[in-house]
């Protein structure tokens, strides 16, 4: 059965959390569980977490860092694709999506990636409904992916994006990866207990 799109308004379509918020992980957990509830995701549904990015660029390693942190936490809740050992990036994204679609019948996909934005939004983590368009910030044409997506604004966009990503502070990316991985770990714990309403 296909996953139906939820009914939403503009106030619930995107949830933003700043990495410096002491409750960032809890808010990320609540936002993801809210999205699960809006899509009527049952406990038996295959949930794929697609962590996009590369460890060859400091700014673009947010996805692989989150993937590796979840591997270290012995995550069994998400079907995990993308980590520091085996990153999912522009060169293999299409093949990875083909593999996911062959392996899992109609999975619910969460896409996760770093992005660039305005200076005021650096450090902001967004949990949004709909597909992620990876590579858009660096003018790459890649297939949109995900029923929902999580993005972290790691630096300023608009000019020399590749250079900006290369010169992004690892400290910020690590903090964001910790917040996201901890939030998703809480989702796994709470969802497996059936407590899909709180974190």
PLY file of the C-alpha trace (Angstrom):
ply
format ascii 1.0
element vertex 199
property float x
property float y
property float z
element edge 198
property int vertex1
property int vertex2
end_header
0.00 0.00 0.00
1.37 3.39 -0.94
2.05 5.91 1.78
-0.49 8.72 1.55
0.66 12.29 1.81
-0.48 13.90 5.05
-2.78 16.87 5.29
-0.81 19.77 6.66
-0.76 23.52 6.83
2.21 25.86 6.56
2.70 25.97 10.33
3.35 22.23 10.56
5.11 21.61 7.25
8.58 22.51 8.58
9.94 22.46 12.12
13.19 24.26 12.92
15.54 23.61 15.84
18.83 25.39 16.53
21.81 23.20 17.38
22.59 25.32 20.46
19.12 24.71 21.92
19.66 22.56 25.05
16.55 20.58 24.07
17.54 20.16 20.42
17.56 16.34 20.50
14.18 16.15 22.23
12.67 18.62 19.75
14.07 16.67 16.80
12.59 13.48 18.27
9.17 15.08 18.74
9.24 16.55 15.22
10.07 13.20 13.59
7.45 11.34 15.61
4.94 14.03 14.66
5.74 13.34 11.00
5.35 9.58 11.56
1.93 10.18 13.10
0.88 12.49 10.26
1.82 9.81 7.71
0.16 7.08 9.84
3.36 5.03 10.04
2.72 1.75 11.83
5.30 -0.05 13.95
5.88 -2.70 11.26
6.70 -0.22 8.50
10.20 -0.31 7.00
11.79 3.08 7.75
14.85 3.90 5.66
17.20 6.64 6.84
19.23 7.90 3.91
22.20 9.95 5.18
23.53 11.85 2.17
26.95 13.48 1.91
30.66 12.82 1.69
33.53 12.71 4.14
35.71 14.49 1.56
34.16 17.84 2.48
33.82 19.13 6.04
30.51 20.87 5.37
29.04 17.96 3.45
29.86 15.24 6.00
26.80 15.87 8.21
24.86 12.93 6.75
27.69 10.39 6.96
28.52 11.52 10.51
24.92 10.97 11.63
24.92 7.56 9.95
28.13 6.52 11.71
26.91 7.78 15.09
23.74 5.69 14.71
25.80 2.63 13.75
27.79 3.13 16.98
24.52 3.28 18.92
23.62 -0.17 17.52
20.57 1.24 15.77
18.24 -1.50 14.55
15.19 0.69 14.07
16.17 2.44 10.85
17.33 0.72 7.68
20.44 2.87 7.48
22.17 3.99 4.29
25.16 6.34 4.35
27.96 6.60 6.91
31.65 7.50 6.98
32.66 4.01 5.78
30.09 3.85 2.99
28.82 7.35 2.15
25.86 8.00 -0.14
26.70 10.91 -2.43
26.10 12.31 -5.92
28.08 9.51 -7.54
26.07 6.62 -6.09
22.72 8.08 -4.98
20.74 6.71 -7.93
22.18 3.21 -7.46
21.43 3.41 -3.73
17.81 4.37 -4.40
17.48 1.47 -6.85
18.82 -0.91 -4.18
16.40 0.46 -1.55
13.42 0.10 -3.88
14.37 -3.49 -4.75
15.00 -4.51 -1.15
12.05 -2.87 0.61
8.47 -2.81 -0.69
7.20 0.76 -0.37
9.47 1.95 2.48
9.07 5.23 4.34
12.22 7.22 3.55
13.81 9.92 5.69
16.46 11.83 3.74
19.16 13.69 5.65
21.69 16.15 4.22
23.71 19.27 4.95
22.73 22.48 3.22
23.78 26.11 2.88
21.63 29.08 3.87
21.67 32.61 5.19
24.14 33.68 7.86
21.30 34.07 10.40
20.26 30.44 9.93
23.63 28.71 10.34
23.21 25.94 12.92
19.51 25.52 12.16
18.17 21.97 11.77
14.91 21.57 9.84
12.53 18.64 9.78
10.27 19.00 6.75
7.62 17.10 4.84
8.21 16.14 1.25
11.24 15.14 -0.78
14.76 16.50 -0.37
16.52 17.82 -3.47
20.14 16.84 -2.80
22.88 18.73 -4.61
20.72 21.79 -5.28
23.06 24.03 -3.27
26.02 23.11 -5.47
24.10 23.04 -8.77
23.90 19.26 -9.13
20.86 17.60 -10.66
19.98 14.60 -8.51
16.67 12.78 -7.98
14.48 14.11 -5.16
14.25 11.64 -2.30
12.30 11.08 0.91
8.82 11.32 2.34
10.28 13.67 4.94
13.73 15.20 5.18
16.12 16.59 7.76
18.59 19.29 6.79
21.25 21.13 8.72
22.44 24.56 7.61
26.20 24.32 7.99
27.34 27.53 6.30
26.40 30.48 4.08
25.20 29.83 0.54
25.09 31.89 -2.61
28.74 32.15 -3.64
31.49 29.57 -4.33
29.52 26.80 -2.61
32.18 24.09 -3.00
34.79 26.29 -1.33
32.35 27.25 1.42
31.61 23.58 2.16
35.33 22.81 2.28
35.87 25.65 4.78
33.01 24.84 7.13
33.87 24.39 10.81
33.94 20.72 11.79
32.90 21.69 15.33
29.52 22.94 14.10
28.95 19.89 11.91
29.82 17.55 14.81
27.40 19.35 17.15
24.64 19.10 14.57
25.39 15.42 13.94
25.24 14.72 17.69
21.89 16.51 18.06
20.34 14.73 15.08
21.72 11.28 15.97
20.58 11.63 19.59
17.15 12.79 18.46
16.77 9.88 16.05
17.96 7.43 18.72
15.20 8.74 20.99
12.71 8.20 18.15
13.82 4.56 17.89
13.47 3.98 21.64
10.11 5.70 22.02
8.60 4.29 18.85
9.62 0.74 19.75
7.87 1.18 23.12
4.75 2.37 21.35
5.11 5.84 22.87
4.68 7.61 19.58
3.37 10.78 21.17
6.33 12.02 23.20
10.11 11.99 23.67
0 1
1 2
2 3
3 4
4 5
5 6
6 7
7 8
8 9
9 10
10 11
11 12
12 13
13 14
14 15
15 16
16 17
17 18
18 19
19 20
20 21
21 22
22 23
23 24
24 25
25 26
26 27
27 28
28 29
29 30
30 31
31 32
32 33
33 34
34 35
35 36
36 37
37 38
38 39
39 40
40 41
41 42
42 43
43 44
44 45
45 46
46 47
47 48
48 49
49 50
50 51
51 52
52 53
53 54
54 55
55 56
56 57
57 58
58 59
59 60
60 61
61 62
62 63
63 64
64 65
65 66
66 67
67 68
68 69
69 70
70 71
71 72
72 73
73 74
74 75
75 76
76 77
77 78
78 79
79 80
80 81
81 82
82 83
83 84
84 85
85 86
86 87
87 88
88 89
89 90
90 91
91 92
92 93
93 94
94 95
95 96
96 97
97 98
98 99
99 100
100 101
101 102
102 103
103 104
104 105
105 106
106 107
107 108
108 109
109 110
110 111
111 112
112 113
113 114
114 115
115 116
116 117
117 118
118 119
119 120
120 121
121 122
122 123
123 124
124 125
125 126
126 127
127 128
128 129
129 130
130 131
131 132
132 133
133 134
134 135
135 136
136 137
137 138
138 139
139 140
140 141
141 142
142 143
143 144
144 145
145 146
146 147
147 148
148 149
149 150
150 151
151 152
152 153
153 154
154 155
155 156
156 157
157 158
158 159
159 160
160 161
161 162
162 163
163 164
164 165
165 166
166 167
167 168
168 169
169 170
170 171
171 172
172 173
173 174
174 175
175 176
176 177
177 178
178 179
179 180
180 181
181 182
182 183
183 184
184 185
185 186
186 187
187 188
188 189
189 190
190 191
191 192
192 193
193 194
194 195
195 196
196 197
197 198
